Amino acid sequence: MFGNLFEGPHLLIIIFAILVLFGSKKVPEFMSGLGKGIKEFKKAMSGIEDEIKK
């Protein structure tokens, strides 16, 4: 159902909608926060994996 959601024209429409909703100044801030969140999540996951291995 959502297999081709992030391909071709669908991706362009999604990006355009995000730009319209949040504006061009908020998108970089949002992406930066998202990147930091993903980095912290990966760090926590590796910490949990290390604890399990011990």
HTML snippet that shows the backbone in 3Dmol.js (N, CA, C, O; Angstrom):
<script src="https://3Dmol.org/build/3Dmol-min.js"></script>
<div id="view" style="width:600px;height:400px;position:relative"></div>
<script>
const pdb = `
ATOM      1  N   MET A   1       0.817  -1.198   0.000  1.00  0.00           N
ATOM      2  CA  MET A   1       0.000   0.000   0.000  1.00  0.00           C
ATOM      3  C   MET A   1       0.861   1.263   0.000  1.00  0.00           C
ATOM      4  O   MET A   1       0.639   2.170  -0.802  1.00  0.00           O
ATOM      5  N   PHE A   2       1.846   1.320   0.903  1.00  0.00           N
ATOM      6  CA  PHE A   2       2.711   2.498   0.985  1.00  0.00           C
ATOM      7  C   PHE A   2       4.093   2.204   0.419  1.00  0.00           C
ATOM      8  O   PHE A   2       5.043   2.932   0.708  1.00  0.00           O
ATOM      9  N   GLY A   3       4.221   1.155  -0.379  1.00  0.00           N
ATOM     10  CA  GLY A   3       5.511   0.726  -0.900  1.00  0.00           C
ATOM     11  C   GLY A   3       6.205   1.766  -1.756  1.00  0.00           C
ATOM     12  O   GLY A   3       7.424   1.914  -1.678  1.00  0.00           O
ATOM     13  N   ASN A   4       5.455   2.485  -2.569  1.00  0.00           N
ATOM     14  CA  ASN A   4       6.082   3.465  -3.457  1.00  0.00           C
ATOM     15  C   ASN A   4       5.810   4.904  -3.011  1.00  0.00           C
ATOM     16  O   ASN A   4       5.824   5.821  -3.832  1.00  0.00           O
ATOM     17  N   LEU A   5       5.565   5.102  -1.721  1.00  0.00           N
ATOM     18  CA  LEU A   5       5.258   6.434  -1.208  1.00  0.00           C
ATOM     19  C   LEU A   5       6.445   7.375  -1.325  1.00  0.00           C
ATOM     20  O   LEU A   5       6.262   8.567  -1.576  1.00  0.00           O
ATOM     21  N   PHE A   6       7.655   6.866  -1.148  1.00  0.00           N
ATOM     22  CA  PHE A   6       8.843   7.703  -1.166  1.00  0.00           C
ATOM     23  C   PHE A   6       9.610   7.595  -2.473  1.00  0.00           C
ATOM     24  O   PHE A   6      10.838   7.687  -2.479  1.00  0.00           O
ATOM     25  N   GLU A   7       8.911   7.404  -3.570  1.00  0.00           N
ATOM     26  CA  GLU A   7       9.541   7.323  -4.880  1.00  0.00           C
ATOM     27  C   GLU A   7       8.967   8.383  -5.804  1.00  0.00           C
ATOM     28  O   GLU A   7       7.784   8.714  -5.730  1.00  0.00           O
ATOM     29  N   GLY A   8       9.811   8.908  -6.668  1.00  0.00           N
ATOM     30  CA  GLY A   8       9.406   9.799  -7.751  1.00  0.00           C
ATOM     31  C   GLY A   8       8.554  10.978  -7.337  1.00  0.00           C
ATOM     32  O   GLY A   8       8.914  11.722  -6.425  1.00  0.00           O
ATOM     33  N   PRO A   9       7.422  11.152  -8.005  1.00  0.00           N
ATOM     34  CA  PRO A   9       6.586  12.339  -7.783  1.00  0.00           C
ATOM     35  C   PRO A   9       6.009  12.409  -6.370  1.00  0.00           C
ATOM     36  O   PRO A   9       5.748  13.499  -5.862  1.00  0.00           O
ATOM     37  N   HIS A  10       5.809  11.261  -5.737  1.00  0.00           N
ATOM     38  CA  HIS A  10       5.270  11.281  -4.374  1.00  0.00           C
ATOM     39  C   HIS A  10       6.225  11.986  -3.426  1.00  0.00           C
ATOM     40  O   HIS A  10       5.799  12.761  -2.569  1.00  0.00           O
ATOM     41  N   LEU A  11       7.514  11.719  -3.579  1.00  0.00           N
ATOM     42  CA  LEU A  11       8.514  12.339  -2.720  1.00  0.00           C
ATOM     43  C   LEU A  11       8.538  13.845  -2.930  1.00  0.00           C
ATOM     44  O   LEU A  11       8.649  14.602  -1.966  1.00  0.00           O
ATOM     45  N   LEU A  12       8.435  14.283  -4.166  1.00  0.00           N
ATOM     46  CA  LEU A  12       8.417  15.723  -4.446  1.00  0.00           C
ATOM     47  C   LEU A  12       7.203  16.393  -3.810  1.00  0.00           C
ATOM     48  O   LEU A  12       7.319  17.491  -3.267  1.00  0.00           O
ATOM     49  N   ILE A  13       6.065  15.759  -3.870  1.00  0.00           N
ATOM     50  CA  ILE A  13       4.857  16.318  -3.265  1.00  0.00           C
ATOM     51  C   ILE A  13       5.008  16.391  -1.750  1.00  0.00           C
ATOM     52  O   ILE A  13       4.603  17.376  -1.133  1.00  0.00           O
ATOM     53  N   ILE A  14       5.584  15.362  -1.150  1.00  0.00           N
ATOM     54  CA  ILE A  14       5.796  15.374   0.298  1.00  0.00           C
ATOM     55  C   ILE A  14       6.741  16.488   0.705  1.00  0.00           C
ATOM     56  O   ILE A  14       6.477  17.201   1.673  1.00  0.00           O
ATOM     57  N   ILE A  15       7.841  16.649  -0.021  1.00  0.00           N
ATOM     58  CA  ILE A  15       8.807  17.707   0.282  1.00  0.00           C
ATOM     59  C   ILE A  15       8.163  19.082   0.118  1.00  0.00           C
ATOM     60  O   ILE A  15       8.368  19.964   0.952  1.00  0.00           O
ATOM     61  N   PHE A  16       7.399  19.269  -0.936  1.00  0.00           N
ATOM     62  CA  PHE A  16       6.716  20.544  -1.159  1.00  0.00           C
ATOM     63  C   PHE A  16       5.730  20.843  -0.028  1.00  0.00           C
ATOM     64  O   PHE A  16       5.650  21.976   0.448  1.00  0.00           O
ATOM     65  N   ALA A  17       4.985  19.828   0.398  1.00  0.00           N
ATOM     66  CA  ALA A  17       4.018  20.020   1.477  1.00  0.00           C
ATOM     67  C   ALA A  17       4.722  20.402   2.777  1.00  0.00           C
ATOM     68  O   ALA A  17       4.234  21.256   3.518  1.00  0.00           O
ATOM     69  N   ILE A  18       5.858  19.778   3.056  1.00  0.00           N
ATOM     70  CA  ILE A  18       6.615  20.110   4.270  1.00  0.00           C
ATOM     71  C   ILE A  18       7.112  21.551   4.206  1.00  0.00           C
ATOM     72  O   ILE A  18       7.037  22.278   5.196  1.00  0.00           O
ATOM     73  N   LEU A  19       7.619  21.966   3.042  1.00  0.00           N
ATOM     74  CA  LEU A  19       8.085  23.344   2.896  1.00  0.00           C
ATOM     75  C   LEU A  19       6.956  24.344   3.081  1.00  0.00           C
ATOM     76  O   LEU A  19       7.146  25.391   3.701  1.00  0.00           O
ATOM     77  N   VAL A  20       5.789  24.031   2.549  1.00  0.00           N
ATOM     78  CA  VAL A  20       4.647  24.942   2.678  1.00  0.00           C
ATOM     79  C   VAL A  20       4.176  25.007   4.133  1.00  0.00           C
ATOM     80  O   VAL A  20       3.877  26.087   4.643  1.00  0.00           O
ATOM     81  N   LEU A  21       4.113  23.864   4.791  1.00  0.00           N
ATOM     82  CA  LEU A  21       3.606  23.836   6.158  1.00  0.00           C
ATOM     83  C   LEU A  21       4.554  24.476   7.167  1.00  0.00           C
ATOM     84  O   LEU A  21       4.111  25.216   8.045  1.00  0.00           O
ATOM     85  N   PHE A  22       5.838  24.203   7.054  1.00  0.00           N
ATOM     86  CA  PHE A  22       6.781  24.650   8.067  1.00  0.00           C
ATOM     87  C   PHE A  22       7.627  25.854   7.649  1.00  0.00           C
ATOM     88  O   PHE A  22       8.213  26.511   8.510  1.00  0.00           O
ATOM     89  N   GLY A  23       7.704  26.152   6.390  1.00  0.00           N
ATOM     90  CA  GLY A  23       8.525  27.260   5.931  1.00  0.00           C
ATOM     91  C   GLY A  23       9.970  26.850   5.749  1.00  0.00           C
ATOM     92  O   GLY A  23      10.424  25.852   6.309  1.00  0.00           O
ATOM     93  N   SER A  24      10.684  27.629   4.963  1.00  0.00           N
ATOM     94  CA  SER A  24      12.062  27.257   4.617  1.00  0.00           C
ATOM     95  C   SER A  24      13.033  27.464   5.779  1.00  0.00           C
ATOM     96  O   SER A  24      14.124  26.895   5.761  1.00  0.00           O
ATOM     97  N   LYS A  25      12.672  28.253   6.781  1.00  0.00           N
ATOM     98  CA  LYS A  25      13.583  28.476   7.904  1.00  0.00           C
ATOM     99  C   LYS A  25      13.465  27.384   8.960  1.00  0.00           C
ATOM    100  O   LYS A  25      14.443  27.090   9.647  1.00  0.00           O
ATOM    101  N   LYS A  26      12.312  26.789   9.102  1.00  0.00           N
ATOM    102  CA  LYS A  26      12.112  25.778  10.138  1.00  0.00           C
ATOM    103  C   LYS A  26      12.576  24.395   9.713  1.00  0.00           C
ATOM    104  O   LYS A  26      12.920  23.577  10.566  1.00  0.00           O
ATOM    105  N   VAL A  27      12.593  24.116   8.425  1.00  0.00           N
ATOM    106  CA  VAL A  27      12.950  22.776   7.953  1.00  0.00           C
ATOM    107  C   VAL A  27      14.383  22.395   8.349  1.00  0.00           C
ATOM    108  O   VAL A  27      14.576  21.284   8.843  1.00  0.00           O
ATOM    109  N   PRO A  28      15.399  23.250   8.162  1.00  0.00           N
ATOM    110  CA  PRO A  28      16.750  22.854   8.597  1.00  0.00           C
ATOM    111  C   PRO A  28      16.846  22.616  10.106  1.00  0.00           C
ATOM    112  O   PRO A  28      17.553  21.713  10.553  1.00  0.00           O
ATOM    113  N   GLU A  29      16.126  23.436  10.892  1.00  0.00           N
ATOM    114  CA  GLU A  29      16.129  23.239  12.333  1.00  0.00           C
ATOM    115  C   GLU A  29      15.494  21.902  12.687  1.00  0.00           C
ATOM    116  O   GLU A  29      15.988  21.183  13.555  1.00  0.00           O
ATOM    117  N   PHE A  30      14.403  21.574  12.014  1.00  0.00           N
ATOM    118  CA  PHE A  30      13.715  20.313  12.245  1.00  0.00           C
ATOM    119  C   PHE A  30      14.602  19.131  11.877  1.00  0.00           C
ATOM    120  O   PHE A  30      14.688  18.158  12.626  1.00  0.00           O
ATOM    121  N   MET A  31      15.259  19.213  10.729  1.00  0.00           N
ATOM    122  CA  MET A  31      16.125  18.121  10.285  1.00  0.00           C
ATOM    123  C   MET A  31      17.327  17.961  11.221  1.00  0.00           C
ATOM    124  O   MET A  31      17.758  16.840  11.492  1.00  0.00           O
ATOM    125  N   SER A  32      17.862  19.069  11.709  1.00  0.00           N
ATOM    126  CA  SER A  32      18.975  18.998  12.647  1.00  0.00           C
ATOM    127  C   SER A  32      18.540  18.302  13.928  1.00  0.00           C
ATOM    128  O   SER A  32      19.250  17.436  14.440  1.00  0.00           O
ATOM    129  N   GLY A  33      17.393  18.671  14.438  1.00  0.00           N
ATOM    130  CA  GLY A  33      16.869  18.021  15.641  1.00  0.00           C
ATOM    131  C   GLY A  33      16.589  16.549  15.410  1.00  0.00           C
ATOM    132  O   GLY A  33      16.839  15.717  16.282  1.00  0.00           O
ATOM    133  N   LEU A  34      16.071  16.232  14.239  1.00  0.00           N
ATOM    134  CA  LEU A  34      15.791  14.841  13.896  1.00  0.00           C
ATOM    135  C   LEU A  34      17.093  14.039  13.832  1.00  0.00           C
ATOM    136  O   LEU A  34      17.152  12.910  14.318  1.00  0.00           O
ATOM    137  N   GLY A  35      18.123  14.615  13.240  1.00  0.00           N
ATOM    138  CA  GLY A  35      19.426  13.944  13.156  1.00  0.00           C
ATOM    139  C   GLY A  35      20.024  13.701  14.528  1.00  0.00           C
ATOM    140  O   GLY A  35      20.583  12.635  14.785  1.00  0.00           O
ATOM    141  N   LYS A  36      19.910  14.685  15.413  1.00  0.00           N
ATOM    142  CA  LYS A  36      20.426  14.520  16.776  1.00  0.00           C
ATOM    143  C   LYS A  36      19.644  13.444  17.519  1.00  0.00           C
ATOM    144  O   LYS A  36      20.218  12.659  18.274  1.00  0.00           O
ATOM    145  N   GLY A  37      18.346  13.411  17.302  1.00  0.00           N
ATOM    146  CA  GLY A  37      17.518  12.396  17.943  1.00  0.00           C
ATOM    147  C   GLY A  37      17.880  10.995  17.475  1.00  0.00           C
ATOM    148  O   GLY A  37      17.958  10.067  18.280  1.00  0.00           O
ATOM    149  N   ILE A  38      18.102  10.842  16.178  1.00  0.00           N
ATOM    150  CA  ILE A  38      18.488   9.537  15.627  1.00  0.00           C
ATOM    151  C   ILE A  38      19.858   9.121  16.168  1.00  0.00           C
ATOM    152  O   ILE A  38      20.076   7.954  16.494  1.00  0.00           O
ATOM    153  N   LYS A  39      20.774  10.083  16.260  1.00  0.00           N
ATOM    154  CA  LYS A  39      22.108   9.795  16.787  1.00  0.00           C
ATOM    155  C   LYS A  39      22.028   9.324  18.240  1.00  0.00           C
ATOM    156  O   LYS A  39      22.695   8.360  18.617  1.00  0.00           O
ATOM    157  N   GLU A  40      21.219   9.996  19.051  1.00  0.00           N
ATOM    158  CA  GLU A  40      21.054   9.592  20.445  1.00  0.00           C
ATOM    159  C   GLU A  40      20.396   8.220  20.552  1.00  0.00           C
ATOM    160  O   GLU A  40      20.760   7.421  21.416  1.00  0.00           O
ATOM    161  N   PHE A  41      19.432   7.947  19.681  1.00  0.00           N
ATOM    162  CA  PHE A  41      18.763   6.644  19.682  1.00  0.00           C
ATOM    163  C   PHE A  41      19.747   5.534  19.357  1.00  0.00           C
ATOM    164  O   PHE A  41      19.752   4.498  20.021  1.00  0.00           O
ATOM    165  N   LYS A  42      20.581   5.737  18.340  1.00  0.00           N
ATOM    166  CA  LYS A  42      21.576   4.726  17.979  1.00  0.00           C
ATOM    167  C   LYS A  42      22.579   4.519  19.107  1.00  0.00           C
ATOM    168  O   LYS A  42      23.002   3.396  19.379  1.00  0.00           O
ATOM    169  N   LYS A  43      22.957   5.629  19.767  1.00  0.00           N
ATOM    170  CA  LYS A  43      23.893   5.538  20.884  1.00  0.00           C
ATOM    171  C   LYS A  43      23.283   4.731  22.030  1.00  0.00           C
ATOM    172  O   LYS A  43      23.961   3.901  22.636  1.00  0.00           O
ATOM    173  N   ALA A  44      22.027   4.969  22.322  1.00  0.00           N
ATOM    174  CA  ALA A  44      21.346   4.219  23.380  1.00  0.00           C
ATOM    175  C   ALA A  44      21.206   2.753  23.006  1.00  0.00           C
ATOM    176  O   ALA A  44      21.379   1.878  23.855  1.00  0.00           O
ATOM    177  N   MET A  45      20.894   2.473  21.744  1.00  0.00           N
ATOM    178  CA  MET A  45      20.757   1.081  21.302  1.00  0.00           C
ATOM    179  C   MET A  45      22.084   0.337  21.413  1.00  0.00           C
ATOM    180  O   MET A  45      22.114  -0.818  21.838  1.00  0.00           O
ATOM    181  N   SER A  46      23.179   0.992  21.035  1.00  0.00           N
ATOM    182  CA  SER A  46      24.474   0.321  21.149  1.00  0.00           C
ATOM    183  C   SER A  46      24.851   0.120  22.614  1.00  0.00           C
ATOM    184  O   SER A  46      25.499  -0.869  22.957  1.00  0.00           O
ATOM    185  N   GLY A  47      24.454   1.043  23.473  1.00  0.00           N
ATOM    186  CA  GLY A  47      24.695   0.871  24.899  1.00  0.00           C
ATOM    187  C   GLY A  47      23.926  -0.315  25.461  1.00  0.00           C
ATOM    188  O   GLY A  47      24.450  -1.076  26.275  1.00  0.00           O
ATOM    189  N   ILE A  48      22.699  -0.467  25.029  1.00  0.00           N
ATOM    190  CA  ILE A  48      21.892  -1.608  25.474  1.00  0.00           C
ATOM    191  C   ILE A  48      22.474  -2.915  24.952  1.00  0.00           C
ATOM    192  O   ILE A  48      22.515  -3.910  25.675  1.00  0.00           O
ATOM    193  N   GLU A  49      22.925  -2.917  23.702  1.00  0.00           N
ATOM    194  CA  GLU A  49      23.526  -4.127  23.138  1.00  0.00           C
ATOM    195  C   GLU A  49      24.789  -4.508  23.893  1.00  0.00           C
ATOM    196  O   GLU A  49      25.043  -5.691  24.122  1.00  0.00           O
ATOM    197  N   ASP A  50      25.596  -3.501  24.288  1.00  0.00           N
ATOM    198  CA  ASP A  50      26.806  -3.781  25.060  1.00  0.00           C
ATOM    199  C   ASP A  50      26.462  -4.391  26.416  1.00  0.00           C
ATOM    200  O   ASP A  50      27.136  -5.311  26.880  1.00  0.00           O
ATOM    201  N   GLU A  51      25.410  -3.873  27.047  1.00  0.00           N
ATOM    202  CA  GLU A  51      24.991  -4.411  28.335  1.00  0.00           C
ATOM    203  C   GLU A  51      24.499  -5.863  28.209  1.00  0.00           C
ATOM    204  O   GLU A  51      24.762  -6.692  29.080  1.00  0.00           O
ATOM    205  N   ILE A  52      23.799  -6.148  27.141  1.00  0.00           N
ATOM    206  CA  ILE A  52      23.291  -7.505  26.936  1.00  0.00           C
ATOM    207  C   ILE A  52      24.439  -8.477  26.692  1.00  0.00           C
ATOM    208  O   ILE A  52      24.408  -9.610  27.172  1.00  0.00           O
ATOM    209  N   LYS A  53      25.458  -8.036  25.942  1.00  0.00           N
ATOM    210  CA  LYS A  53      26.606  -8.906  25.647  1.00  0.00           C
ATOM    211  C   LYS A  53      27.404  -9.221  26.904  1.00  0.00           C
ATOM    212  O   LYS A  53      28.011 -10.288  27.001  1.00  0.00           O
ATOM    213  N   LYS A  54      27.410  -8.303  27.865  1.00  0.00           N
ATOM    214  CA  LYS A  54      28.148  -8.531  29.115  1.00  0.00           C
ATOM    215  C   LYS A  54      27.359  -9.508  29.932  1.00  0.00           C
ATOM    216  O   LYS A  54      27.772  -9.865  31.035  1.00  0.00           O
TER     217      LYS A  54
END
`;
const viewer = $3Dmol.createViewer("view");
viewer.addModel(pdb, "pdb");
viewer.setStyle({}, {cartoon: {color: "spectrum"}});
viewer.zoomTo();
viewer.render();
</script>
